[in-house]
Amino acid sequence: MTASGSGDPGKGARRLARCALLAAAAAVVALLTALASGLLILLIGLAGLVGSAMGIWWFLAHRGPLRVLGGMLAVGGPVAVLVLYVIGGVWGNALVALALWGVALACARTALRRPDREWNAVMRGAPASRPRRPVLIMNPKSGGGKVGRFRLVERAEALGARVILLDLSARTDVGALARKAVADGADLLGVAGGDGTQALVAEVAAEHDLPFLVISAGTRNHFAMDLGLDRTDPATCLDALTDGEELRVDLGSVAGRPFVNTVSFGVYADVVQRPEYRDAKAGTAVDVLPDLLQGGEGARLDATVGTVKTRRLPAQQALLVSNNPYAAPDPFGVATAHRPRLDRGELGVIGIRVDGAAQAAELAVLGTQATGLNVLTARRVEVVENPDNGNNGNNGDGNGNGNGGNWGSEHRTISVAVDGEALTLPTPVVCTLRPGALRVLVPRDRPGSVPPLPPLDWRRITELAFHTPHTSHTP
């Protein structure tokens, strides 16, 4: 279905908004009328959701027996509700209510869509000429051996590219390889490898204003995803050599080192520093989460965000700086989040500060509305270790304007994860952005970036459904 959006008084959007409200009401009625015991059904369902949420919280925020109990409750809560629904003979009503709620959400999202904004929300390429002497650097072990599995070397050479395979038996300076390729006459540089390797070669391409080709042969391929490339088949990225278009994107810099995705500080950076992280990323992260969710035992960080008008974030337990902001600034969902644009000329900043169980619960329930979460954008971010080492963090004004500069501990080192690579850098650590520094060559035919969903605002849905056109406004 197509709707003209939240700021358009068209009949289609109003019909969808009314459909959303009607389906939501019908979902409630389906529960309340089941066998004349609808209120009990509703209470059982809510109890199951609460129990499951408590179980997830205990699993993430604790260790030992309480974590085991939390895992059992997180799984057992919904199962128990389903069993009770089946025994009570009301499972059909529950399924109907769930389906109606899904319809309500779908209609509400569609009613709030703005096609004009969606068009501007993603990057658009410009026609590009075919490179004559492309050079591609490939990591044969990246992504579990995708280079060999997808026959990337053979396919690239068949398209006229020169391929340099990294020798993993020795330490290799990828940047030096790229610079030598430029000196030998390369008119395009490309990488089949992880995001960290992508960034090193991208820096050389930006220095020489050469097109850069991303081949999604890494493990997670966040940069490729946000460029709209196919992550399931890296060979399709090679189509850019014969039928490509060019995107101008920003390139991040942290302490003089390039990054294409994120720079992480605090708890997440400590996770990446652990030796077991490479082989068990999820397990290692779950093991460290209690330190964040219960207030944290480790050192905290002070950040100064911005240049002329600055914002100070004291005693943060985790800090994520991204090359352009994420569409959904979820501190726990960045691994699956995306950036619809990489050319806005801004760093995205997510800071987390949790001082106790109550504030941690608020973060879990309210998400981006929690007081312990700061979501900002800026051209510059400076990070140092908090001198109180997590005791109180009462440095600076903590909320508003300041003169910037170094306001925490100096001449120390902190753990930093740059595009997932573990580093230790001296403070202050400064993150900046070079707007439009990188020319990226992408295939003309690619899945494309997904426009961000509009925020689900039921008040706005109600206004759209019942107000006359002249009273509608842009949210």
RODO-2510 file (C-alpha; in nm, 4 decimals, decimal comma):
residues 475
     n   res          X          Y          Z
     1     m     0,0000     0,0000     0,0000
     2     t     0,1103     0,3523    -0,0662
     3     a     0,0332     0,6526     0,1476
     4     s     0,1334     1,0069     0,1046
     5     g     0,2551     1,0417     0,4632
     6     s     0,2102     1,2122     0,7934
     7     g     0,2241     1,5643     0,6553
     8     d    -0,0089     1,4926     0,3629
     9     p    -0,3851     1,5226     0,4243
    10     g    -0,4569     1,2753     0,1432
    11     k    -0,7368     1,0276     0,1791
    12     g    -0,5031     0,7276     0,1593
    13     a    -0,3049     0,8301     0,4652
    14     r    -0,6204     0,9113     0,6618
    15     r    -0,7755     0,5760     0,5721
    16     l    -0,4641     0,3929     0,6851
    17     a    -0,4541     0,5870     1,0124
    18     r    -0,8175     0,4995     1,0813
    19     c    -0,7469     0,1373     0,9911
    20     a    -0,4577     0,1341     1,2402
    21     l    -0,6782     0,2653     1,5215
    22     l    -0,9600     0,0262     1,4338
    23     a    -0,7270    -0,2775     1,4224
    24     a    -0,5680    -0,1807     1,7553
    25     a    -0,9115    -0,1494     1,9164
    26     a    -1,0215    -0,4793     1,7642
    27     a    -0,7127    -0,6509     1,9076
    28     v    -0,8122    -0,5395     2,2567
    29     v    -1,1728    -0,6475     2,2013
    30     a    -1,0570    -0,9910     2,0807
    31     l    -0,8864    -1,0437     2,4129
    32     l    -1,1527    -0,8949     2,6369
    33     t    -1,4402    -1,0950     2,4855
    34     a    -1,2768    -1,4379     2,4929
    35     l    -1,5060    -1,6759     2,6847
    36     a    -1,6234    -1,3911     2,9081
    37     s    -1,2831    -1,3973     3,0793
    38     g    -1,1027    -1,1474     2,8618
    39     l    -0,9640    -0,9457     3,1518
    40     l    -0,8010    -1,2559     3,2961
    41     i    -0,6548    -1,3382     2,9549
    42     l    -0,5163    -0,9893     2,9232
    43     l    -0,3657    -1,0033     3,2715
    44     i    -0,2073    -1,3423     3,2021
    45     g    -0,0534    -1,2095     2,8824
    46     l     0,0823    -0,9016     3,0583
    47     a     0,2178    -1,1176     3,3400
    48     g     0,3955    -1,3342     3,0843
    49     l     0,5516    -1,0302     2,9170
    50     v     0,6626    -0,8882     3,2511
    51     g     0,8081    -1,2212     3,3581
    52     s     0,9930    -1,2585     3,0300
    53     a     1,1309    -0,9040     3,0565
    54     m     1,2477    -0,9715     3,4114
    55     g     1,4156    -1,2914     3,2954
    56     i     1,5980    -1,1132     3,0148
    57     w     1,7111    -0,8480     3,2611
    58     w     1,8439    -1,1034     3,5106
    59     f     2,0179    -1,2937     3,2316
    60     l     2,1956    -0,9859     3,0979
    61     a     2,2661    -0,8024     3,4230
    62     h     2,3796    -1,0880     3,6505
    63     r     2,6095    -1,3861     3,6587
    64     g     2,5836    -1,7289     3,8154
    65     p     2,2570    -1,8865     3,9376
    66     l     2,0546    -1,5671     3,8861
    67     r     2,1567    -1,5616     3,5181
    68     v     2,0447    -1,9238     3,4800
    69     l     1,7132    -1,8436     3,6501
    70     g     1,6722    -1,5396     3,4243
    71     g     1,7246    -1,7466     3,1125
    72     m     1,4665    -2,0000     3,2279
    73     l     1,2163    -1,7237     3,3064
    74     a     1,2761    -1,5448     2,9749
    75     v     1,1890    -1,8613     2,7843
    76     g     0,9399    -2,0056     3,0306
    77     g     0,7234    -1,6947     3,0636
    78     p     0,5909    -1,6911     2,7043
    79     v     0,5667    -2,0727     2,6991
    80     a     0,3600    -2,0738     3,0192
    81     v     0,1248    -1,8115     2,8737
    82     l     0,0758    -2,0192     2,5585
    83     v     0,0055    -2,3320     2,7639
    84     l    -0,2527    -2,1486     2,9755
    85     y    -0,4150    -2,0082     2,6625
    86     v    -0,4391    -2,3573     2,5105
    87     i    -0,5788    -2,5091     2,8312
    88     g    -0,8289    -2,2262     2,8619
    89     g    -0,9331    -2,2665     2,5003
    90     v    -0,8559    -1,9053     2,4157
    91     w    -0,5453    -1,9481     2,2047
    92     g    -0,7494    -1,8620     1,8961
    93     n    -0,8436    -1,5257     2,0437
    94     a    -0,4802    -1,4610     2,1305
    95     l    -0,3708    -1,5343     1,7733
    96     v    -0,6440    -1,3104     1,6332
    97     a    -0,5435    -1,0296     1,8680
    98     l    -0,1778    -1,0689     1,7710
    99     a    -0,2636    -1,0617     1,4001
   100     l    -0,4803    -0,7523     1,4459
   101     w    -0,2033    -0,5755     1,6343
   102     g     0,0339    -0,6556     1,3483
   103     v    -0,2150    -0,5019     1,1046
   104     a    -0,2417    -0,1944     1,3262
   105     l     0,1353    -0,1463     1,3303
   106     a     0,1671    -0,1969     0,9543
   107     c    -0,1096     0,0529     0,8782
   108     a     0,0296     0,3065     1,1235
   109     r     0,3806     0,2868     0,9769
   110     t     0,2505     0,3208     0,6227
   111     a     0,0257     0,6146     0,7118
   112     l     0,3211     0,8022     0,8594
   113     r     0,5468     0,7477     0,5606
   114     r     0,6718     1,0467     0,3641
   115     p     0,7886     0,9394     0,0159
   116     d     0,9599     1,2752    -0,0372
   117     r     1,1627     1,2278     0,2797
   118     e     1,2386     0,8657     0,1937
   119     w     1,3849     0,9771    -0,1379
   120     n     1,6161     1,2184     0,0390
   121     a     1,6927     0,9746     0,3212
   122     v     1,9228     0,7530     0,1129
   123     m     2,2260     0,8324    -0,1002
   124     r     2,2003     0,8663    -0,4771
   125     g     2,4883     0,7909    -0,7111
   126     a     2,6234     0,9782    -1,0099
   127     p     2,7304     0,8177    -1,3407
   128     a     3,0898     0,6921    -1,3353
   129     s     3,3341     0,5936    -1,6075
   130     r     3,4871     0,2464    -1,6190
   131     p     3,8312     0,2278    -1,4495
   132     r     4,1197     0,1234    -1,6724
   133     r     4,3713     0,0010    -1,4135
   134     p     4,1820    -0,1122    -1,1046
   135     v     4,3776    -0,2741    -0,8220
   136     l     4,1992    -0,4879    -0,5638
   137     i     4,3516    -0,6000    -0,2336
   138     m     4,2005    -0,9226    -0,1011
   139     n     4,2266    -1,1001     0,2334
   140     p     4,1861    -1,4734     0,1580
   141     k     4,0727    -1,5554     0,5141
   142     s     3,8272    -1,2720     0,5607
   143     g     3,4693    -1,3748     0,6288
   144     g     3,5675    -1,7394     0,6668
   145     g     3,7270    -1,7611     0,3232
   146     k     3,4757    -1,5751     0,1057
   147     v     3,7472    -1,4759    -0,1425
   148     g     3,7991    -1,8393    -0,2430
   149     r     3,4407    -1,9515    -0,1950
   150     f     3,3054    -1,6890    -0,4360
   151     r     3,6036    -1,7082    -0,6744
   152     l     3,6637    -1,3362    -0,6352
   153     v     4,0200    -1,3428    -0,7693
   154     e     3,9244    -1,5132    -1,0945
   155     r     3,6189    -1,2981    -1,1463
   156     a     3,8053    -0,9739    -1,0762
   157     e     4,0915    -1,0628    -1,3109
   158     a     3,8404    -1,1536    -1,5824
   159     l     3,7128    -0,7956    -1,5559
   160     g     4,0611    -0,6538    -1,6019
   161     a     4,1514    -0,5893    -1,2384
   162     r     4,4888    -0,6575    -1,0817
   163     v     4,4524    -0,8542    -0,7576
   164     i     4,6902    -0,8417    -0,4610
   165     l     4,6395    -1,1289    -0,2162
   166     l     4,7524    -1,0526     0,1375
   167     d     5,0224    -1,2806     0,2776
   168     l     4,8825    -1,3670     0,6193
   169     s     5,1973    -1,5498     0,7279
   170     a     5,3725    -1,2157     0,7749
   171     r     5,2744    -0,8732     0,9031
   172     t     5,1503    -0,6687     0,6064
   173     d     5,1187    -0,2921     0,5791
   174     v     4,7979    -0,2675     0,3783
   175     g     4,8303     0,1090     0,3430
   176     a     5,1788     0,0703     0,1952
   177     l     5,0468    -0,1822    -0,0575
   178     a     4,7771     0,0618    -0,1628
   179     r     5,0240     0,3503    -0,1993
   180     k     5,2542     0,1365    -0,4121
   181     a     4,9584     0,0437    -0,6338
   182     v     4,8835     0,4151    -0,6822
   183     a     5,2491     0,4808    -0,7659
   184     d     5,2303     0,2037    -1,0253
   185     g     4,9371     0,3748    -1,1973
   186     a     4,6213     0,2360    -1,0343
   187     d     4,3135     0,4461    -1,1095
   188     l     4,0921     0,2600    -0,8608
   189     l     4,1580     0,0905    -0,5275
   190     g     3,9362    -0,1788    -0,3830
   191     v     3,9292    -0,4196    -0,0906
   192     a     3,7782    -0,7610    -0,0265
   193     g     3,8108    -0,7834     0,3493
   194     g     3,6903    -0,6589     0,6832
   195     d     3,5897    -0,3022     0,7655
   196     g     3,9247    -0,2306     0,9327
   197     t     4,1129    -0,3181     0,6139
   198     q     3,8577    -0,1253     0,4092
   199     a     3,9311     0,1888     0,6104
   200     l     4,3084     0,1696     0,5634
   201     v     4,2815     0,1472     0,1858
   202     a     3,9982     0,4009     0,1739
   203     e     4,2309     0,6546     0,3353
   204     v     4,4831     0,6122     0,0534
   205     a     4,2080     0,6407    -0,2080
   206     a     4,0854     0,9610    -0,0439
   207     e     4,4374     1,1058    -0,0328
   208     h     4,4738     1,0612    -0,4080
   209     d     4,1069     1,1312    -0,4928
   210     l     4,0698     0,7877    -0,6529
   211     p     3,7517     0,5805    -0,6683
   212     f     3,7251     0,3141    -0,3994
   213     l     3,5542    -0,0240    -0,4442
   214     v     3,4032    -0,2120    -0,1499
   215     i     3,3724    -0,5907    -0,1840
   216     s     3,1575    -0,7401     0,0920
   217     a     3,3904    -1,0277     0,1823
   218     g     3,4161    -0,9474     0,5530
   219     t     3,2280    -1,1035     0,8431
   220     r     2,9652    -0,8388     0,9119
   221     n     3,0237    -0,5902     0,6277
   222     h     2,8568    -0,2935     0,7982
   223     f     3,0095    -0,0449     0,5566
   224     a     2,8915    -0,2498     0,2583
   225     m     2,5411    -0,2753     0,4055
   226     d     2,5111     0,0996     0,4473
   227     l     2,6307     0,1484     0,0899
   228     g     2,3415    -0,0694    -0,0236
   229     l     2,5622    -0,3568    -0,1417
   230     d     2,4668    -0,7241    -0,1480
   231     r     2,6289    -0,8868     0,1559
   232     t     2,5189    -1,2378     0,0637
   233     d     2,7129    -1,2456    -0,2633
   234     p     3,0320    -1,0342    -0,2644
   235     a     3,0900    -1,1145    -0,6319
   236     t     2,8060    -0,8780    -0,7243
   237     c     3,0157    -0,5879    -0,5937
   238     l     3,2516    -0,6429    -0,8881
   239     d     2,9734    -0,5313    -1,1234
   240     a     3,0752    -0,1754    -1,0333
   241     l     3,3850    -0,2208    -1,2532
   242     t     3,1694    -0,2422    -1,5660
   243     d     2,8407    -0,0783    -1,4699
   244     g     2,8957     0,1470    -1,1738
   245     e     2,7993     0,4773    -1,0239
   246     e     2,9838     0,6951    -0,7762
   247     l     2,8876     0,8009    -0,4241
   248     r     3,0645     1,0758    -0,2297
   249     v     3,0809     0,9665     0,1349
   250     d     3,2438     1,0893     0,4550
   251     l     3,5527     0,9359     0,6124
   252     g     3,6131     0,9333     0,9860
   253     s     3,9432     0,9820     1,1646
   254     v     4,0402     0,8854     1,5198
   255     a     4,3824     0,9856     1,6481
   256     g     4,4969     1,0081     1,2845
   257     r     4,3649     0,6612     1,1960
   258     p     4,0772     0,6285     0,9436
   259     f     3,7466     0,4558     1,0182
   260     v     3,4440     0,3888     0,8016
   261     n     3,1995     0,2669     1,0674
   262     t     3,2490     0,3175     1,4389
   263     v     3,4894     0,3976     1,7181
   264     s     3,3885     0,2385     2,0488
   265     f     3,5066     0,3277     2,3970
   266     g     3,4414     0,1885     2,7431
   267     v     3,2680    -0,1433     2,7992
   268     y     3,2435    -0,2420     2,4339
   269     a     3,6072    -0,1579     2,3672
   270     d     3,7048    -0,3707     2,6686
   271     v     3,5092    -0,6603     2,5172
   272     v     3,6958    -0,6310     2,1880
   273     q     4,0288    -0,6246     2,3729
   274     r     3,9674    -0,9695     2,5184
   275     p     4,1539    -1,2560     2,3434
   276     e     3,8427    -1,4748     2,3317
   277     y     3,6358    -1,2089     2,1493
   278     r     3,7348    -1,3178     1,7981
   279     d     3,6118    -1,6741     1,8510
   280     a     3,3116    -1,6012     2,0756
   281     k     3,1867    -1,2468     2,0205
   282     a     2,8368    -1,2941     2,1625
   283     g     2,9490    -1,4959     2,4636
   284     t     3,2221    -1,2491     2,5527
   285     a     2,9824    -0,9543     2,5282
   286     v     2,7220    -1,1271     2,7481
   287     d     2,9921    -1,1970     3,0060
   288     v     3,0798    -0,8259     3,0290
   289     l     2,7259    -0,6829     3,0179
   290     p     2,6664    -0,7049     3,3962
   291     d     2,9449    -0,4510     3,4505
   292     l     2,7535    -0,2024     3,2351
   293     l     2,3974    -0,2746     3,3423
   294     q     2,4652    -0,2732     3,7168
   295     g     2,6664     0,0446     3,7323
   296     g     3,0066    -0,0738     3,6190
   297     e     3,3274    -0,1530     3,7983
   298     g     3,5748    -0,0243     3,5411
   299     a     3,7012     0,3178     3,4454
   300     r     3,4570     0,5670     3,3009
   301     l     3,5054     0,8190     3,0258
   302     d     3,4566     1,1922     2,9828
   303     a     3,3626     1,3209     2,6394
   304     t     3,3423     1,6686     2,4896
   305     v     3,1109     1,6688     2,1886
   306     g     3,1181     1,9530     1,9356
   307     t     3,3439     2,2468     1,8619
   308     v     3,1990     2,5966     1,9047
   309     k     2,8957     2,4942     2,1071
   310     t     3,0005     2,1906     2,3066
   311     r     2,8192     1,9305     2,5104
   312     r     3,0012     1,7540     2,7931
   313     l     2,9237     1,3933     2,8800
   314     p     3,0846     1,2989     3,2122
   315     a     3,1529     0,9499     3,3492
   316     q     3,0199     0,7511     3,0537
   317     q     3,0514     0,3729     3,0760
   318     a     3,0228     0,3239     2,7019
   319     l     3,0627     0,5617     2,4111
   320     l     3,0044     0,4930     2,0435
   321     v     3,1151     0,7390     1,7750
   322     s     2,9983     0,6568     1,4231
   323     n     3,0748     0,7848     1,0765
   324     n     2,7295     0,9485     1,0364
   325     p     2,4428     0,8722     1,2770
   326     y     2,2420     0,5524     1,2826
   327     a     1,8758     0,5596     1,1867
   328     a     1,7771     0,3934     1,5162
   329     p     2,0179     0,4950     1,7960
   330     d     1,9739     0,1746     1,9984
   331     p     2,2838     0,1212     2,2175
   332     f     2,2292    -0,2559     2,2144
   333     g     2,1282    -0,2899     1,8516
   334     v     2,4073    -0,1185     1,6573
   335     a     2,5208    -0,4552     1,5230
   336     t     2,2015    -0,4781     1,3175
   337     a     2,1295    -0,1059     1,2756
   338     h     2,2110     0,0872     0,9621
   339     r     2,3005     0,4367     0,8508
   340     p     2,0761     0,5481     0,5634
   341     r     2,3284     0,8158     0,4623
   342     l     2,7050     0,8373     0,4849
   343     d     2,7291     1,1899     0,3457
   344     r     2,5649     1,4093     0,6111
   345     g     2,8992     1,5421     0,7360
   346     e     2,8284     1,4512     1,0991
   347     l     2,9526     1,2017     1,3529
   348     g     2,6885     1,0090     1,5422
   349     v     2,7446     0,9897     1,9177
   350     i     2,5808     0,7478     2,1623
   351     g     2,6824     0,7726     2,5279
   352     i     2,5628     0,5469     2,8112
   353     r     2,5839     0,6228     3,1815
   354     v     2,4174     0,3871     3,4298
   355     d     2,4569     0,4613     3,8012
   356     g     2,2475     0,1819     3,9449
   357     a     1,9838    -0,0848     3,8896
   358     a     1,6986     0,1664     3,8687
   359     q     1,8657     0,3651     3,5931
   360     a     1,9597     0,0437     3,4144
   361     a     1,5964    -0,0697     3,4220
   362     e     1,4947     0,2704     3,2850
   363     l     1,7398     0,2242     2,9989
   364     a     1,6020    -0,1211     2,9232
   365     v     1,2388    -0,0014     2,9270
   366     l     1,2579     0,3493     2,7796
   367     g     1,5467     0,3004     2,5379
   368     t     1,6308     0,6278     2,3650
   369     q     1,4116     0,8216     2,6110
   370     a     1,6144     0,7097     2,9152
   371     t     1,8087     0,9724     3,1084
   372     g     2,1179     0,7500     3,1037
   373     l     2,1393     0,7611     2,7246
   374     n     2,2708     1,0557     2,5231
   375     v     2,2276     1,0628     2,1442
   376     l     2,4045     1,3498     1,9661
   377     t     2,5672     1,4524     1,6399
   378     a     2,8847     1,6568     1,5991
   379     r     3,1877     1,7196     1,3805
   380     r     3,4349     1,6511     1,6645
   381     v     3,4440     1,4315     1,9745
   382     e     3,7202     1,4310     2,2358
   383     v     3,7433     1,1448     2,4877
   384     v     3,9554     1,1076     2,8028
   385     e     3,9450     0,8846     3,1069
   386     n     3,7366     1,0164     3,3952
   387     p     3,9790     1,1157     3,6755
   388     d     3,7397     0,9875     3,9436
   389     n     3,7505     0,6450     3,7772
   390     g     3,3747     0,5973     3,8052
   391     n     3,3216     0,7363     4,1561
   392     n     3,0913     1,0247     4,0746
   393     g     3,1830     1,1819     3,7440
   394     n     3,1028     1,5340     3,8612
   395     n     3,3270     1,7145     3,6171
   396     g     3,2195     2,0157     3,4140
   397     d     2,8603     2,1123     3,3799
   398     g     2,7596     1,7705     3,2506
   399     n     2,4825     1,8958     3,0310
   400     g     2,5248     2,2135     2,8402
   401     n     2,7657     2,4534     2,6888
   402     g     3,1316     2,4887     2,7539
   403     n     3,4566     2,5877     2,5957
   404     g     3,5527     2,2363     2,4913
   405     g     3,9072     2,1272     2,5356
   406     n     4,0653     1,8693     2,7608
   407     w     3,8780     1,8409     3,0919
   408     g     3,9647     1,4938     3,2203
   409     s     4,2781     1,2928     3,2815
   410     e     4,5644     1,3439     3,0384
   411     h     4,8594     1,1424     2,9118
   412     r     4,6992     0,8052     2,9834
   413     t     4,5905     0,5274     2,7502
   414     i     4,2432     0,3830     2,7021
   415     s     4,1004     0,0866     2,5135
   416     v     3,9451     0,1774     2,1794
   417     a     3,7778    -0,0406     1,9153
   418     v     3,8143     0,1070     1,5668
   419     d     3,5881    -0,0682     1,3145
   420     g     3,5990    -0,3706     1,5451
   421     e     3,9791    -0,3723     1,5764
   422     a     4,1204    -0,3522     1,9304
   423     l     4,3632    -0,0661     1,9950
   424     t     4,5109     0,1187     2,2926
   425     l     4,5435     0,4926     2,2330
   426     p     4,6835     0,7802     2,4410
   427     t     4,4382     1,0392     2,5667
   428     p     4,2891     1,2682     2,4667
   429     v     4,1453     1,0624     2,1799
   430     v     3,9940     1,2905     1,9161
   431     c     3,7436     1,1766     1,6538
   432     t     3,6763     1,3970     1,3501
   433     l     3,5140     1,3673     1,0096
   434     r     3,6227     1,4533     0,6572
   435     p     3,2989     1,5304     0,4695
   436     g     3,2805     1,3914     0,1155
   437     a     3,6422     1,2771     0,1241
   438     l     3,5828     0,9345    -0,0278
   439     r     3,4650     0,8478    -0,3792
   440     v     3,2995     0,5058    -0,3617
   441     l     3,2237     0,3128    -0,6796
   442     v     2,9157     0,0917    -0,6394
   443     p     2,7146    -0,1230    -0,8832
   444     r     2,4257     0,0541    -1,0476
   445     d     2,2062    -0,2443    -0,9627
   446     r     2,2249    -0,3090    -0,5868
   447     p     1,9775    -0,3804    -0,3057
   448     g     2,0097    -0,0220    -0,1820
   449     s     1,9852     0,1310     0,1617
   450     v     1,6564     0,0960     0,3445
   451     p     1,4918     0,4299     0,4304
   452     p     1,4482     0,4676     0,8067
   453     l     1,1020     0,3929     0,9402
   454     p     0,9123     0,6932     1,0754
   455     p     0,8738     0,7015     1,4543
   456     l     0,5548     0,5305     1,5655
   457     d     0,3491     0,8136     1,7146
   458     w    -0,0074     0,7149     1,8043
   459     r    -0,0982     1,0730     1,8898
   460     r    -0,0014     1,1695     1,5365
   461     i    -0,1965     0,8728     1,3997
   462     t    -0,5063     0,9940     1,5862
   463     e    -0,4641     1,3465     1,4500
   464     l    -0,4180     1,2157     1,0974
   465     a    -0,7274     0,9933     1,1252
   466     f    -0,9760     1,2519     1,2516
   467     h    -0,8466     1,6011     1,1833
   468     t    -0,9400     1,7887     0,8726
   469     p    -0,6622     1,8614     0,6173
   470     h    -0,6017     2,2192     0,7229
   471     t    -0,5150     2,1113     1,0790
   472     s    -0,2502     1,8588     0,9808
   473     h     0,1121     1,9497     1,0327
   474     t     0,4550     1,8068     0,9846
   475     p     0,5773     1,6160     1,2940
***
